[in-house]
Each structure stands twice: as C-alpha cells, then as structure tokens.
Amino acid sequence: MPDFSRRDLFKTASAAGAGAVVLPAVAAAAAEDHGSGSPAVASAPGIATSPPAELTGRIVRPQDPDYADASLGWDELFTHYPLVIVFAQETQDVVNALTWARQNNVSLRVRSGRHALEGWSNVDNGIVIDVSELKSVRINTGTRIVKVGAGLNQLEAVTTLSEKNLAVTTGSEGTVGLSGATLGGGFGFLTRRQGMACDALIGAEVVIPSGADRAKAITVNSRSYPDLLWALRGAGNGNYGIVTSLTYQAAPLKRVVYVQATWDGLGYLTPIFDAYQRYAPYTDTRLGTQLEVHKPQILFFGVLAEGTVAEARRLLAPILSIGKPTVTVKVGSWGDIYAGFQIPTAEDPANWKFFSQFVSRPFPKRAISIIRAFMQDAPTDDSNYFAQAFGGVVRRSAPPGGTAFPHRNALFYAEPGAGWGTRGDEESGEPLTPVAQAWIAEFSQALRPYVNGAYVNVPNIAQQDWPTAYWGPNFDRLRKIKTKYDPNNIFQYEQSVPPCC
Ligand SMILES: Cc1cc2nc3c(=O)[nH]c(=O)nc-3n(C[C@H](O)[C@H](O)[C@H](O)COP(=O)(O)OP(=O)(O)OC[C@H]3O[C@@H](n4cnc5c(N)ncnc54)[C@H](O)[C@@H]3O)c2cc1C
C-alpha cells in the first residue's frame, strides 16, 4: 500500500503551498507580466474597487518552520494545510485579513483555541484568521463588566476573573478557547448557578464583511446590532464575523467546594446513573455536576459554589451513598480549584471523536444498559460517556434579548466520546481509527431514541437534521440575520448557517 501518511502529505502540501501563497500586490504584478494571474486573482470579485489589502499581524506560511505547529489543532484526527495563518495582534489585522480573503477569493476560517471537534476552524488552501494572541483584559469590579480579547482560553479567563472574585460560566477544559465555547453556548460547573457562558455575553467587537470587497469592525451590544448579539449567543462560531473581543456580565464567586468520587468497574452504573439523572438536574442551583463513565471506572465531579463541605456532602448523599466510592474533597478559590483539575494536553489521546446529545426525559433502564454494553466494549480506557446536569438557572431564564442557544429544558447534556492514539505519533492511533469510529457511531445511534437535540460546539457530522438539532426553532431567524450581515456567505463551512435568499 502506498505510504500516504499525514506527515508525507504535509510535506507535499507545504511545498505546493509555498508557491501558492499569493499576496494581491504580487499577484497583480504577475498578472500584468504574464497576461494572466493566478486563478484566484483572476476570479477575484471587486479587486478593482478598493486598494489591495495586505496581510498584517504574525503571519505563518507553509515554508515557515513553525507552520506545522501553527496549523495543528487539539484533535489530531484532523489535519489541514492552509495557505496562510494570520495570528492577529490587533483588530486591524483581522480587518486586513478578511479584506484580503475577499479580494483574493480565498476560503477562510476563524480560529481561537483550536478545539473544534471536526477540524472546521482550519481549511486546506485557505486563510486561517487566528485571534488567539488577542489577550487583553479589562475588568470593572464595580459593575462586574469584563471585556476580554477573543484569544483568552478558558483557564486564562477563569484565573484572571477569580483573582477579582468573579466568574462567568466556562467549560471545564482550560485550553478550550473562551471564544469558541461562548459563541456556541458554553456550559460547565457554573451553568446551573449562572446559565450558559453565552447568557453572560453582553457585547462583542466583530469584524464583518463591508461593501464589495472590504471588512469593518462593529461594536455589538443590546443597543447596537442586538440581532447579531442574539445570534452570537449560541450560533456565533464562524458564522457571522470574526469576534475580536467579548464583553461579559460576570457574577461574584469567592470559594467553591470540589468533590470527586470514583467507583471501580461498571457494577454500580445503573443505580448511579439513575440517581444522577433524577437528582442532579433538580438539586441546589449552586451545585454543578458531571458524570464520566469509563470502561475501568465511573467518575463523578461536583462543584458547590459558595457552600460548605458539610453542605456538599449532604447535597451529594443520594449519589455518594451508592457503593463505596473513593471520595476526595477540596476547598478553594474557583481559580485554584479549576487550575487543579486540568489534565495536561500531552497526556490526552491524540485523536477524538464525540457525539453530542441533549436528554430531556430520564433514560429508561434500557438506555442505561446500552451505555453499559458499549462502555464494556470501549476501544480504549480514555473513551467515555460524559453527562453534565442542566436545570437551575439555565432552565429558568435567558438573558434580556434572549439567545440562539435553545436547549434550556434539557435534564442533562450527554456525549459518547472515543479517544485513541498518542500525541505527536500519528501512526500510533491508525490501527484503532476504524474501530473507534465504528464504536462511537453505533453507540450514539443506539441512544438516538432516548435523546433530542445536539450541541453545535460538539458537532454531529452525520446528523441530517443538524440545523434543528442545534438551534431548534431559531434556525430561520439565524438565516435572516446571516442574510443581513454576510449575504455572500463568506463565512461558510460544513455546517454553517446559510443565508436565506
Ligand atoms: C477537550 C474538550 C472539552 C470540552 N469541554 C466542553 C465543556 O465542558 N463545555 C462546553 O460547552 N464545550 C466543551 N467543549 C466544546 C468546545 O466548547 C468547542 O470545541 C469550542 O467550539 C472550541 O472553541 P475553540 O476556540 O477552542 O476552538 P476553535 O477550533 O478555535 O474554534 C471553534 C469554532 O468556533 C469558531 N470561532 C473561534 N473563535 C472565533 C471567533 N473569535 N469569532 C468567530 N468564530 C470563532 C471557529 O471558527 C470554529 O467554528 C469541549 C471541547 C473539547 C475538545
């Protein structure tokens, strides 16, 4: 069999890409010299209408030594070879990059924390506009209004806010981009107390297309472009523009109690799962919890905001009283606790495939036995079935103006996930790839009768009804807003919101 490893392909693509990156000024000159330019430039709409844009910021091209690192995402299952990656240092770099992409008719993707789970924040032969180096932070402790650059990851955001005894909801993995998480919804341990991350979003700076071939930055809030603010709250990932800063209304948070419990084996899965789904969505709203089922063990995590250890033990008794779990309890600032449960990325499997599902009625015993059967047969010990309880504030209320995120009635979010292979060693995972892919597809399919809805931040690539699965009745409104801000569908990818006419 010919050896077309990803690394070889990378070398080939790099070589091709090195000659293929064409800046407008250079391309225009080439067109004059030879009577014909590159196809991209020849077909570029509007190149005559505005002066050619130049790329600015930190620019990485295929011939640069850091190209491979600059291109690789967290999920190494997906590899792409962009023509150029622009690491914006300020908003103007983003404006220039979007203008350049439009003038040269080059596909573009927006990227922040690189955790896109189908690799859709990168693109072959296109431009990646990366905002991860926009790290500004402005906190008004009086109003608790926080404005941050779109490049913060969740750990940076949690740590920085915690120093001021403040918090917004984030997911639990620190290296995930705050932008990507918030713009698709963003749930975590604080969701039952404070709602989704997008519920706290009260403003943003966004770079959008302007005129025939240019771009501009606009400030979005409840008074200016409120329709776009609504769309950014749950459907903003790469659909409408490039978010360069996010403004949140944070909540006070000083201390949390963190509880972790572990049961060996799957013997207690049925009573644990049943207690979890009947209790965790209805308990004290300060208590956020996750259940993670692995082949060798069942893990439970709980965070009680502004509570005591005694309260946490009392609230968690319905679950912790099952069997004889090993239980650890920690008390500290949210920033310290959050940093403490991070798993270094290097220890994570290289390749991941997830399916997202929302559950609004308790699983019958049959569904729990499906989970047990698949987990017993999991391709690796890292593969897992994950659940995060909803209920509480996320169920009761949306922020003024509402959100595109629709899954407020869920009892819990759930996610079968397969992880395999060693980071930096692409061949290590290859024998398991078909096994893991088949396992996750069959697992999620087996649970389909018991779930409804999916989470855009964990996209289901093969789900035919993805628009309604992600956004329910909000999809038509999202398309109208798309038509207003991006009528030419410049921001498009496999499951992006299309304009409506
Ligand atoms: C290990 C892991 C754990 C996770 N845990 C949780 C969790 O607990 N809770 C939860 O809610 N989600 C969770 N997720 C899902 C996560 O929220 C999404 O993967 C998220 O979209 C990643 O954002 P990112 O910025 O890191 O990724 P990227 O790959 O940079 O971007 C993801 C998407 O957002 C778009 N995007 C990024 N930045 C911008 C921007 N500035 N403007 C416009 N569009 C932008 C991209 O184009 C892409 O479509 C997890 C994911 C992983 C991999």
The ligand as a MOL file (V3000), in Angstrom:
LIG
                    3D

  0  0  0     0  0            999 V3000
M  V30 BEGIN CTAB
M  V30 COUNTS 53 58 0 0 0
M  V30 BEGIN ATOM
M  V30 1 C -11.4860 18.5440 25.4410 0
M  V30 2 C -12.7210 19.3440 25.1990 0
M  V30 3 C -13.5360 19.6490 26.2590 0
M  V30 4 C -14.6860 20.4060 26.0540 0
M  V30 5 N -15.4830 20.6820 27.1170 0
M  V30 6 C -16.5520 21.4860 26.9410 0
M  V30 7 C -17.3540 21.8820 28.0510 0
M  V30 8 O -17.1190 21.4810 29.1990 0
M  V30 9 N -18.3870 22.7320 27.8220 0
M  V30 10 C -18.6770 23.1970 26.5710 0
M  V30 11 O -19.6210 23.9730 26.4370 0
M  V30 12 N -17.9510 22.8170 25.4980 0
M  V30 13 C -16.9020 21.9860 25.6530 0
M  V30 14 N -16.1570 21.6170 24.5670 0
M  V30 15 C -16.5530 22.0720 23.2270 0
M  V30 16 C -15.9490 23.4370 22.9560 0
M  V30 17 O -16.7940 24.4200 23.5380 0
M  V30 18 C -15.8490 23.6670 21.4360 0
M  V30 19 O -14.9770 22.7220 20.9040 0
M  V30 20 C -15.4170 25.0870 21.1120 0
M  V30 21 O -16.0170 25.4950 19.9110 0
M  V30 22 C -13.9230 25.2110 20.9960 0
M  V30 23 O -13.5570 26.5390 20.8530 0
M  V30 24 P -12.0540 26.9200 20.4850 0
M  V30 25 O -11.9800 28.3890 20.4010 0
M  V30 26 O -11.1210 26.2090 21.3850 0
M  V30 27 O -11.8830 26.2120 19.0810 0
M  V30 28 P -11.5960 26.7270 17.6080 0
M  V30 29 O -11.2400 25.4780 16.8780 0
M  V30 30 O -10.6190 27.8140 17.5770 0
M  V30 31 O -12.9980 27.2690 17.1370 0
M  V30 32 C -14.1860 26.5170 17.2690 0
M  V30 33 C -15.2820 27.1500 16.4190 0
M  V30 34 O -15.5060 28.4910 16.8390 0
M  V30 35 C -15.2150 29.4220 15.7850 0
M  V30 36 N -14.5370 30.5590 16.3830 0
M  V30 37 C -13.4670 30.5150 17.2360 0
M  V30 38 N -13.1300 31.7520 17.5980 0
M  V30 39 C -13.9790 32.5940 16.9760 0
M  V30 40 C -14.1010 33.9930 16.9470 0
M  V30 41 N -13.2870 34.7580 17.6460 0
M  V30 42 N -15.0720 34.5430 16.1910 0
M  V30 43 C -15.9280 33.7600 15.4870 0
M  V30 44 N -15.8490 32.4130 15.4630 0
M  V30 45 C -14.8830 31.8420 16.2020 0
M  V30 46 C -14.3700 28.6410 14.8020 0
M  V30 47 O -14.4680 29.1520 13.5010 0
M  V30 48 C -14.9410 27.2490 14.9510 0
M  V30 49 O -16.1350 27.1320 14.1900 0
M  V30 50 C -15.0120 20.8580 24.7490 0
M  V30 51 C -14.1820 20.5530 23.6820 0
M  V30 52 C -13.0470 19.8020 23.8890 0
M  V30 53 C -12.1690 19.4860 22.7380 0
M  V30 END ATOM
M  V30 BEGIN BOND
M  V30 1 1 1 2
M  V30 2 1 2 3
M  V30 3 2 2 52
M  V30 4 2 3 4
M  V30 5 1 4 5
M  V30 6 1 4 50
M  V30 7 2 5 6
M  V30 8 1 6 7
M  V30 9 1 6 13
M  V30 10 2 7 8
M  V30 11 1 7 9
M  V30 12 1 9 10
M  V30 13 2 10 11
M  V30 14 1 10 12
M  V30 15 2 12 13
M  V30 16 1 13 14
M  V30 17 1 14 15
M  V30 18 1 14 50
M  V30 19 1 15 16
M  V30 20 1 16 17
M  V30 21 1 16 18
M  V30 22 1 18 19
M  V30 23 1 18 20
M  V30 24 1 20 21
M  V30 25 1 20 22
M  V30 26 1 22 23
M  V30 27 1 23 24
M  V30 28 2 24 25
M  V30 29 1 24 26
M  V30 30 1 24 27
M  V30 31 1 27 28
M  V30 32 2 28 29
M  V30 33 1 28 30
M  V30 34 1 28 31
M  V30 35 1 31 32
M  V30 36 1 32 33
M  V30 37 1 33 34
M  V30 38 1 33 48
M  V30 39 1 34 35
M  V30 40 1 35 36
M  V30 41 1 35 46
M  V30 42 1 36 37
M  V30 43 1 36 45
M  V30 44 2 37 38
M  V30 45 1 38 39
M  V30 46 1 39 40
M  V30 47 2 39 45
M  V30 48 1 40 41
M  V30 49 2 40 42
M  V30 50 1 42 43
M  V30 51 2 43 44
M  V30 52 1 44 45
M  V30 53 1 46 47
M  V30 54 1 46 48
M  V30 55 1 48 49
M  V30 56 2 50 51
M  V30 57 1 51 52
M  V30 58 1 52 53
M  V30 END BOND
M  V30 END CTAB
M  END
